[in-house]
Amino acid sequence: MKNPYDIIVRPLITEKTTKLTDSGKYSFEVKQGVNKIEVKKAIEEIFNVNVVSVNIINVRKKRRRVGRYEGFAPAVRKAIVTLQKGQVIDRFEI
């Protein structure tokens, strides 16, 4: 089995994801190539909660520009995890 701390890269904390926490949904950046079952087991093991569902989104790389220099922001894989009603993740630290 993979180490759960290798599967979950970091929590995603934005204005939109903080609004989702009111409905029991938390967003994480996960490693490329992992599936929903691995994400579910990793979240349950790290935070000691019950996961109801996992949705995974692949975000393409974006063209970025700083002054005259151009490059790309990396492609990421997001997981939106829905917890069982009444459960919360107190802190977003990994």
Secondary structure, 3 states (H helix, E strand, C coil): CCCHHHHEEEECCCHHHHHHHHHCEEEEEECCCCCHHHHHHHHHHHHCCCEEEEEEEEECCEEEEECCEEEEECCEEEEEEEECCCCCCCCCCC
